[in-house]
Amino acid sequence: MNLCVGELQVMSEVLHYTGHSDPQLRGNAALVIGRFVRAVLGEGRGSWDNWMASLHPGSMFDYV
């Protein structure tokens, strides 16, 4: 799985909606974030670090 900068930007923009005045928008943002975290932990076998390592095997980098 390869992520480009645009995809990383889109996920970070979802975080901006968690403080929105519209409760439906806040709820949907929370659902998207929750599903993302659940998918990451599923693919990483319960470990965020395993998932990050699978994106860039053999390299050390800072988390965004």
PDB file of N, CA, C and O in Angstrom:
ATOM      1  N   MET A   1       0.836  -1.178   0.000  1.00  0.00           N
ATOM      2  CA  MET A   1       0.000   0.000   0.000  1.00  0.00           C
ATOM      3  C   MET A   1       0.879   1.239   0.000  1.00  0.00           C
ATOM      4  O   MET A   1       1.717   1.404   0.887  1.00  0.00           O
ATOM      5  N   ASN A   2       0.703   2.093  -0.961  1.00  0.00           N
ATOM      6  CA  ASN A   2       1.485   3.317  -1.052  1.00  0.00           C
ATOM      7  C   ASN A   2       0.584   4.515  -0.814  1.00  0.00           C
ATOM      8  O   ASN A   2      -0.485   4.630  -1.413  1.00  0.00           O
ATOM      9  N   LEU A   3       1.020   5.400   0.060  1.00  0.00           N
ATOM     10  CA  LEU A   3       0.278   6.614   0.340  1.00  0.00           C
ATOM     11  C   LEU A   3       1.021   7.797  -0.241  1.00  0.00           C
ATOM     12  O   LEU A   3       2.243   7.895  -0.125  1.00  0.00           O
ATOM     13  N   CYS A   4       0.283   8.690  -0.865  1.00  0.00           N
ATOM     14  CA  CYS A   4       0.914   9.910  -1.360  1.00  0.00           C
ATOM     15  C   CYS A   4       0.581  11.048  -0.397  1.00  0.00           C
ATOM     16  O   CYS A   4      -0.265  10.899   0.485  1.00  0.00           O
ATOM     17  N   VAL A   5       1.239  12.161  -0.573  1.00  0.00           N
ATOM     18  CA  VAL A   5       1.054  13.294   0.327  1.00  0.00           C
ATOM     19  C   VAL A   5      -0.398  13.742   0.346  1.00  0.00           C
ATOM     20  O   VAL A   5      -0.907  14.113   1.404  1.00  0.00           O
ATOM     21  N   GLY A   6      -1.075  13.717  -0.788  1.00  0.00           N
ATOM     22  CA  GLY A   6      -2.478  14.123  -0.856  1.00  0.00           C
ATOM     23  C   GLY A   6      -3.369  13.285   0.029  1.00  0.00           C
ATOM     24  O   GLY A   6      -4.293  13.817   0.644  1.00  0.00           O
ATOM     25  N   GLU A   7      -3.120  11.990   0.114  1.00  0.00           N
ATOM     26  CA  GLU A   7      -3.924  11.121   0.956  1.00  0.00           C
ATOM     27  C   GLU A   7      -3.679  11.408   2.427  1.00  0.00           C
ATOM     28  O   GLU A   7      -4.615  11.348   3.225  1.00  0.00           O
ATOM     29  N   LEU A   8      -2.445  11.719   2.809  1.00  0.00           N
ATOM     30  CA  LEU A   8      -2.147  12.070   4.190  1.00  0.00           C
ATOM     31  C   LEU A   8      -2.820  13.387   4.561  1.00  0.00           C
ATOM     32  O   LEU A   8      -3.304  13.544   5.681  1.00  0.00           O
ATOM     33  N   GLN A   9      -2.851  14.317   3.641  1.00  0.00           N
ATOM     34  CA  GLN A   9      -3.498  15.593   3.880  1.00  0.00           C
ATOM     35  C   GLN A   9      -4.990  15.408   4.113  1.00  0.00           C
ATOM     36  O   GLN A   9      -5.552  16.025   5.018  1.00  0.00           O
ATOM     37  N   VAL A  10      -5.628  14.585   3.327  1.00  0.00           N
ATOM     38  CA  VAL A  10      -7.064  14.388   3.445  1.00  0.00           C
ATOM     39  C   VAL A  10      -7.411  13.851   4.832  1.00  0.00           C
ATOM     40  O   VAL A  10      -8.380  14.310   5.437  1.00  0.00           O
ATOM     41  N   MET A  11      -6.653  12.902   5.344  1.00  0.00           N
ATOM     42  CA  MET A  11      -6.940  12.352   6.667  1.00  0.00           C
ATOM     43  C   MET A  11      -6.739  13.409   7.739  1.00  0.00           C
ATOM     44  O   MET A  11      -7.516  13.464   8.692  1.00  0.00           O
ATOM     45  N   SER A  12      -5.737  14.234   7.614  1.00  0.00           N
ATOM     46  CA  SER A  12      -5.514  15.272   8.623  1.00  0.00           C
ATOM     47  C   SER A  12      -6.615  16.322   8.576  1.00  0.00           C
ATOM     48  O   SER A  12      -6.936  16.916   9.605  1.00  0.00           O
ATOM     49  N   GLU A  13      -7.198  16.562   7.416  1.00  0.00           N
ATOM     50  CA  GLU A  13      -8.275  17.531   7.307  1.00  0.00           C
ATOM     51  C   GLU A  13      -9.544  17.046   8.005  1.00  0.00           C
ATOM     52  O   GLU A  13     -10.347  17.863   8.453  1.00  0.00           O
ATOM     53  N   VAL A  14      -9.733  15.752   8.102  1.00  0.00           N
ATOM     54  CA  VAL A  14     -10.889  15.202   8.801  1.00  0.00           C
ATOM     55  C   VAL A  14     -10.862  15.628  10.269  1.00  0.00           C
ATOM     56  O   VAL A  14     -11.910  15.860  10.870  1.00  0.00           O
ATOM     57  N   LEU A  15      -9.672  15.728  10.838  1.00  0.00           N
ATOM     58  CA  LEU A  15      -9.536  16.126  12.240  1.00  0.00           C
ATOM     59  C   LEU A  15     -10.081  17.529  12.507  1.00  0.00           C
ATOM     60  O   LEU A  15     -10.518  17.823  13.620  1.00  0.00           O
ATOM     61  N   HIS A  16     -10.058  18.395  11.493  1.00  0.00           N
ATOM     62  CA  HIS A  16     -10.571  19.750  11.672  1.00  0.00           C
ATOM     63  C   HIS A  16     -12.074  19.765  11.934  1.00  0.00           C
ATOM     64  O   HIS A  16     -12.583  20.697  12.556  1.00  0.00           O
ATOM     65  N   TYR A  17     -12.780  18.755  11.471  1.00  0.00           N
ATOM     66  CA  TYR A  17     -14.233  18.721  11.626  1.00  0.00           C
ATOM     67  C   TYR A  17     -14.674  18.201  12.996  1.00  0.00           C
ATOM     68  O   TYR A  17     -15.867  18.225  13.298  1.00  0.00           O
ATOM     69  N   THR A  18     -13.763  17.743  13.813  1.00  0.00           N
ATOM     70  CA  THR A  18     -14.154  17.239  15.127  1.00  0.00           C
ATOM     71  C   THR A  18     -14.613  18.361  16.058  1.00  0.00           C
ATOM     72  O   THR A  18     -15.287  18.095  17.053  1.00  0.00           O
ATOM     73  N   GLY A  19     -14.266  19.584  15.755  1.00  0.00           N
ATOM     74  CA  GLY A  19     -14.693  20.713  16.570  1.00  0.00           C
ATOM     75  C   GLY A  19     -15.752  21.576  15.901  1.00  0.00           C
ATOM     76  O   GLY A  19     -16.020  22.689  16.354  1.00  0.00           O
ATOM     77  N   HIS A  20     -16.360  21.075  14.824  1.00  0.00           N
ATOM     78  CA  HIS A  20     -17.357  21.834  14.083  1.00  0.00           C
ATOM     79  C   HIS A  20     -18.624  22.028  14.907  1.00  0.00           C
ATOM     80  O   HIS A  20     -18.933  21.213  15.776  1.00  0.00           O
ATOM     81  N   SER A  21     -19.356  23.101  14.638  1.00  0.00           N
ATOM     82  CA  SER A  21     -20.584  23.380  15.395  1.00  0.00           C
ATOM     83  C   SER A  21     -21.736  22.450  15.016  1.00  0.00           C
ATOM     84  O   SER A  21     -22.672  22.290  15.799  1.00  0.00           O
ATOM     85  N   ASP A  22     -21.689  21.835  13.830  1.00  0.00           N
ATOM     86  CA  ASP A  22     -22.746  20.918  13.389  1.00  0.00           C
ATOM     87  C   ASP A  22     -22.506  19.540  14.017  1.00  0.00           C
ATOM     88  O   ASP A  22     -21.488  18.906  13.737  1.00  0.00           O
ATOM     89  N   PRO A  23     -23.437  19.067  14.868  1.00  0.00           N
ATOM     90  CA  PRO A  23     -23.225  17.782  15.538  1.00  0.00           C
ATOM     91  C   PRO A  23     -23.188  16.591  14.586  1.00  0.00           C
ATOM     92  O   PRO A  23     -22.507  15.602  14.859  1.00  0.00           O
ATOM     93  N   GLN A  24     -23.907  16.673  13.481  1.00  0.00           N
ATOM     94  CA  GLN A  24     -23.877  15.568  12.518  1.00  0.00           C
ATOM     95  C   GLN A  24     -22.509  15.476  11.845  1.00  0.00           C
ATOM     96  O   GLN A  24     -21.990  14.381  11.630  1.00  0.00           O
ATOM     97  N   LEU A  25     -21.935  16.618  11.518  1.00  0.00           N
ATOM     98  CA  LEU A  25     -20.602  16.641  10.910  1.00  0.00           C
ATOM     99  C   LEU A  25     -19.551  16.145  11.896  1.00  0.00           C
ATOM    100  O   LEU A  25     -18.655  15.386  11.524  1.00  0.00           O
ATOM    101  N   ARG A  26     -19.660  16.574  13.157  1.00  0.00           N
ATOM    102  CA  ARG A  26     -18.737  16.075  14.188  1.00  0.00           C
ATOM    103  C   ARG A  26     -18.854  14.567  14.337  1.00  0.00           C
ATOM    104  O   ARG A  26     -17.844  13.873  14.453  1.00  0.00           O
ATOM    105  N   GLY A  27     -20.075  14.059  14.335  1.00  0.00           N
ATOM    106  CA  GLY A  27     -20.287  12.616  14.471  1.00  0.00           C
ATOM    107  C   GLY A  27     -19.717  11.841  13.311  1.00  0.00           C
ATOM    108  O   GLY A  27     -19.099  10.793  13.500  1.00  0.00           O
ATOM    109  N   ASN A  28     -19.923  12.350  12.100  1.00  0.00           N
ATOM    110  CA  ASN A  28     -19.378  11.670  10.927  1.00  0.00           C
ATOM    111  C   ASN A  28     -17.860  11.694  10.923  1.00  0.00           C
ATOM    112  O   ASN A  28     -17.226  10.719  10.519  1.00  0.00           O
ATOM    113  N   ALA A  29     -17.271  12.792  11.367  1.00  0.00           N
ATOM    114  CA  ALA A  29     -15.813  12.863  11.467  1.00  0.00           C
ATOM    115  C   ALA A  29     -15.308  11.829  12.466  1.00  0.00           C
ATOM    116  O   ALA A  29     -14.299  11.166  12.225  1.00  0.00           O
ATOM    117  N   ALA A  30     -16.012  11.692  13.590  1.00  0.00           N
ATOM    118  CA  ALA A  30     -15.619  10.700  14.589  1.00  0.00           C
ATOM    119  C   ALA A  30     -15.720   9.283  14.026  1.00  0.00           C
ATOM    120  O   ALA A  30     -14.874   8.439  14.320  1.00  0.00           O
ATOM    121  N   LEU A  31     -16.745   9.018  13.222  1.00  0.00           N
ATOM    122  CA  LEU A  31     -16.883   7.693  12.599  1.00  0.00           C
ATOM    123  C   LEU A  31     -15.738   7.407  11.634  1.00  0.00           C
ATOM    124  O   LEU A  31     -15.179   6.310  11.637  1.00  0.00           O
ATOM    125  N   VAL A  32     -15.393   8.380  10.820  1.00  0.00           N
ATOM    126  CA  VAL A  32     -14.293   8.198   9.858  1.00  0.00           C
ATOM    127  C   VAL A  32     -12.985   7.922  10.597  1.00  0.00           C
ATOM    128  O   VAL A  32     -12.238   7.017  10.226  1.00  0.00           O
ATOM    129  N   ILE A  33     -12.712   8.696  11.632  1.00  0.00           N
ATOM    130  CA  ILE A  33     -11.475   8.509  12.398  1.00  0.00           C
ATOM    131  C   ILE A  33     -11.470   7.141  13.073  1.00  0.00           C
ATOM    132  O   ILE A  33     -10.458   6.441  13.056  1.00  0.00           O
ATOM    133  N   GLY A  34     -12.594   6.762  13.663  1.00  0.00           N
ATOM    134  CA  GLY A  34     -12.690   5.458  14.320  1.00  0.00           C
ATOM    135  C   GLY A  34     -12.489   4.305  13.364  1.00  0.00           C
ATOM    136  O   GLY A  34     -11.806   3.332  13.684  1.00  0.00           O
ATOM    137  N   ARG A  35     -13.086   4.414  12.189  1.00  0.00           N
ATOM    138  CA  ARG A  35     -12.921   3.342  11.196  1.00  0.00           C
ATOM    139  C   ARG A  35     -11.498   3.270  10.677  1.00  0.00           C
ATOM    140  O   ARG A  35     -10.987   2.183  10.405  1.00  0.00           O
ATOM    141  N   PHE A  36     -10.856   4.420  10.539  1.00  0.00           N
ATOM    142  CA  PHE A  36      -9.464   4.439  10.112  1.00  0.00           C
ATOM    143  C   PHE A  36      -8.582   3.748  11.145  1.00  0.00           C
ATOM    144  O   PHE A  36      -7.764   2.895  10.800  1.00  0.00           O
ATOM    145  N   VAL A  37      -8.749   4.117  12.406  1.00  0.00           N
ATOM    146  CA  VAL A  37      -7.939   3.512  13.476  1.00  0.00           C
ATOM    147  C   VAL A  37      -8.190   2.010  13.544  1.00  0.00           C
ATOM    148  O   VAL A  37      -7.251   1.231  13.707  1.00  0.00           O
ATOM    149  N   ARG A  38      -9.447   1.601  13.421  1.00  0.00           N
ATOM    150  CA  ARG A  38      -9.772   0.173  13.460  1.00  0.00           C
ATOM    151  C   ARG A  38      -9.119  -0.574  12.290  1.00  0.00           C
ATOM    152  O   ARG A  38      -8.601  -1.677  12.467  1.00  0.00           O
ATOM    153  N   ALA A  39      -9.146   0.029  11.101  1.00  0.00           N
ATOM    154  CA  ALA A  39      -8.527  -0.601   9.935  1.00  0.00           C
ATOM    155  C   ALA A  39      -7.011  -0.706  10.097  1.00  0.00           C
ATOM    156  O   ALA A  39      -6.413  -1.725   9.752  1.00  0.00           O
ATOM    157  N   VAL A  40      -6.396   0.350  10.624  1.00  0.00           N
ATOM    158  CA  VAL A  40      -4.947   0.342  10.840  1.00  0.00           C
ATOM    159  C   VAL A  40      -4.566  -0.747  11.833  1.00  0.00           C
ATOM    160  O   VAL A  40      -3.626  -1.508  11.600  1.00  0.00           O
ATOM    161  N   LEU A  41      -5.292  -0.819  12.933  1.00  0.00           N
ATOM    162  CA  LEU A  41      -4.978  -1.837  13.932  1.00  0.00           C
ATOM    163  C   LEU A  41      -5.247  -3.242  13.406  1.00  0.00           C
ATOM    164  O   LEU A  41      -4.555  -4.188  13.783  1.00  0.00           O
ATOM    165  N   GLY A  42      -6.238  -3.384  12.545  1.00  0.00           N
ATOM    166  CA  GLY A  42      -6.508  -4.692  11.937  1.00  0.00           C
ATOM    167  C   GLY A  42      -5.386  -5.116  11.008  1.00  0.00           C
ATOM    168  O   GLY A  42      -4.925  -6.256  11.058  1.00  0.00           O
ATOM    169  N   GLU A  43      -4.949  -4.198  10.162  1.00  0.00           N
ATOM    170  CA  GLU A  43      -3.869  -4.528   9.227  1.00  0.00           C
ATOM    171  C   GLU A  43      -2.525  -4.663   9.929  1.00  0.00           C
ATOM    172  O   GLU A  43      -1.665  -5.428   9.492  1.00  0.00           O
ATOM    173  N   GLY A  44      -2.346  -3.924  11.010  1.00  0.00           N
ATOM    174  CA  GLY A  44      -1.080  -3.979  11.752  1.00  0.00           C
ATOM    175  C   GLY A  44      -1.100  -5.020  12.849  1.00  0.00           C
ATOM    176  O   GLY A  44      -0.198  -5.060  13.686  1.00  0.00           O
ATOM    177  N   ARG A  45      -2.121  -5.863  12.852  1.00  0.00           N
ATOM    178  CA  ARG A  45      -2.274  -6.918  13.867  1.00  0.00           C
ATOM    179  C   ARG A  45      -2.215  -6.353  15.277  1.00  0.00           C
ATOM    180  O   ARG A  45      -1.533  -6.885  16.153  1.00  0.00           O
ATOM    181  N   GLY A  46      -2.948  -5.261  15.475  1.00  0.00           N
ATOM    182  CA  GLY A  46      -3.047  -4.661  16.793  1.00  0.00           C
ATOM    183  C   GLY A  46      -1.965  -3.664  17.125  1.00  0.00           C
ATOM    184  O   GLY A  46      -1.913  -3.158  18.246  1.00  0.00           O
ATOM    185  N   SER A  47      -1.095  -3.370  16.169  1.00  0.00           N
ATOM    186  CA  SER A  47       0.029  -2.474  16.451  1.00  0.00           C
ATOM    187  C   SER A  47       0.135  -1.388  15.386  1.00  0.00           C
ATOM    188  O   SER A  47       0.252  -1.677  14.195  1.00  0.00           O
ATOM    189  N   TRP A  48       0.092  -0.133  15.835  1.00  0.00           N
ATOM    190  CA  TRP A  48       0.274   0.997  14.916  1.00  0.00           C
ATOM    191  C   TRP A  48       1.668   0.923  14.281  1.00  0.00           C
ATOM    192  O   TRP A  48       1.826   1.188  13.089  1.00  0.00           O
ATOM    193  N   ASP A  49       2.675   0.562  15.084  1.00  0.00           N
ATOM    194  CA  ASP A  49       4.048   0.481  14.578  1.00  0.00           C
ATOM    195  C   ASP A  49       4.184  -0.561  13.475  1.00  0.00           C
ATOM    196  O   ASP A  49       4.899  -0.334  12.498  1.00  0.00           O
ATOM    197  N   ASN A  50       3.507  -1.700  13.617  1.00  0.00           N
ATOM    198  CA  ASN A  50       3.553  -2.723  12.563  1.00  0.00           C
ATOM    199  C   ASN A  50       2.960  -2.186  11.269  1.00  0.00           C
ATOM    200  O   ASN A  50       3.483  -2.444  10.185  1.00  0.00           O
ATOM    201  N   TRP A  51       1.873  -1.442  11.386  1.00  0.00           N
ATOM    202  CA  TRP A  51       1.238  -0.881  10.189  1.00  0.00           C
ATOM    203  C   TRP A  51       2.152   0.147   9.531  1.00  0.00           C
ATOM    204  O   TRP A  51       2.310   0.155   8.310  1.00  0.00           O
ATOM    205  N   MET A  52       2.756   1.022  10.351  1.00  0.00           N
ATOM    206  CA  MET A  52       3.663   2.025   9.795  1.00  0.00           C
ATOM    207  C   MET A  52       4.862   1.359   9.119  1.00  0.00           C
ATOM    208  O   MET A  52       5.303   1.799   8.058  1.00  0.00           O
ATOM    209  N   ALA A  53       5.384   0.307   9.728  1.00  0.00           N
ATOM    210  CA  ALA A  53       6.533  -0.401   9.147  1.00  0.00           C
ATOM    211  C   ALA A  53       6.157  -1.063   7.833  1.00  0.00           C
ATOM    212  O   ALA A  53       6.998  -1.183   6.943  1.00  0.00           O
ATOM    213  N   SER A  54       4.904  -1.496   7.695  1.00  0.00           N
ATOM    214  CA  SER A  54       4.481  -2.135   6.448  1.00  0.00           C
ATOM    215  C   SER A  54       4.388  -1.126   5.301  1.00  0.00           C
ATOM    216  O   SER A  54       4.449  -1.507   4.133  1.00  0.00           O
ATOM    217  N   LEU A  55       4.240   0.154   5.630  1.00  0.00           N
ATOM    218  CA  LEU A  55       4.186   1.189   4.595  1.00  0.00           C
ATOM    219  C   LEU A  55       5.575   1.482   4.036  1.00  0.00           C
ATOM    220  O   LEU A  55       5.743   1.722   2.841  1.00  0.00           O
ATOM    221  N   HIS A  56       6.552   1.457   4.916  1.00  0.00           N
ATOM    222  CA  HIS A  56       7.942   1.765   4.540  1.00  0.00           C
ATOM    223  C   HIS A  56       8.854   0.724   5.160  1.00  0.00           C
ATOM    224  O   HIS A  56       9.564   1.015   6.123  1.00  0.00           O
ATOM    225  N   PRO A  57       8.842  -0.498   4.616  1.00  0.00           N
ATOM    226  CA  PRO A  57       9.668  -1.558   5.236  1.00  0.00           C
ATOM    227  C   PRO A  57      11.161  -1.219   5.227  1.00  0.00           C
ATOM    228  O   PRO A  57      11.708  -0.751   4.229  1.00  0.00           O
ATOM    229  N   GLY A  58      11.789  -1.468   6.356  1.00  0.00           N
ATOM    230  CA  GLY A  58      13.231  -1.292   6.453  1.00  0.00           C
ATOM    231  C   GLY A  58      13.704   0.131   6.625  1.00  0.00           C
ATOM    232  O   GLY A  58      14.906   0.390   6.554  1.00  0.00           O
ATOM    233  N   SER A  59      12.789   1.070   6.852  1.00  0.00           N
ATOM    234  CA  SER A  59      13.237   2.454   7.017  1.00  0.00           C
ATOM    235  C   SER A  59      12.683   3.038   8.306  1.00  0.00           C
ATOM    236  O   SER A  59      11.589   2.682   8.744  1.00  0.00           O
ATOM    237  N   MET A  60      13.431   3.917   8.893  1.00  0.00           N
ATOM    238  CA  MET A  60      12.977   4.627  10.092  1.00  0.00           C
ATOM    239  C   MET A  60      12.565   6.024   9.666  1.00  0.00           C
ATOM    240  O   MET A  60      13.258   6.663   8.874  1.00  0.00           O
ATOM    241  N   PHE A  61      11.452   6.497  10.180  1.00  0.00           N
ATOM    242  CA  PHE A  61      10.966   7.829   9.842  1.00  0.00           C
ATOM    243  C   PHE A  61      10.117   8.349  10.975  1.00  0.00           C
ATOM    244  O   PHE A  61       9.683   7.591  11.843  1.00  0.00           O
ATOM    245  N   ASP A  62       9.883   9.647  10.962  1.00  0.00           N
ATOM    246  CA  ASP A  62       9.049  10.264  11.987  1.00  0.00           C
ATOM    247  C   ASP A  62       7.582  10.072  11.644  1.00  0.00           C
ATOM    248  O   ASP A  62       7.192  10.111  10.477  1.00  0.00           O
ATOM    249  N   TYR A  63       6.779   9.866  12.670  1.00  0.00           N
ATOM    250  CA  TYR A  63       5.332   9.762  12.463  1.00  0.00           C
ATOM    251  C   TYR A  63       4.765  11.141  12.192  1.00  0.00           C
ATOM    252  O   TYR A  63       5.207  12.139  12.761  1.00  0.00           O
ATOM    253  N   VAL A  64       3.789  11.176  11.322  1.00  0.00           N
ATOM    254  CA  VAL A  64       3.144  12.451  10.960  1.00  0.00           C
ATOM    255  C   VAL A  64       2.096  12.773  11.986  1.00  0.00           C
ATOM    256  O   VAL A  64       1.427  13.801  11.883  1.00  0.00           O
TER     257      VAL A  64
END
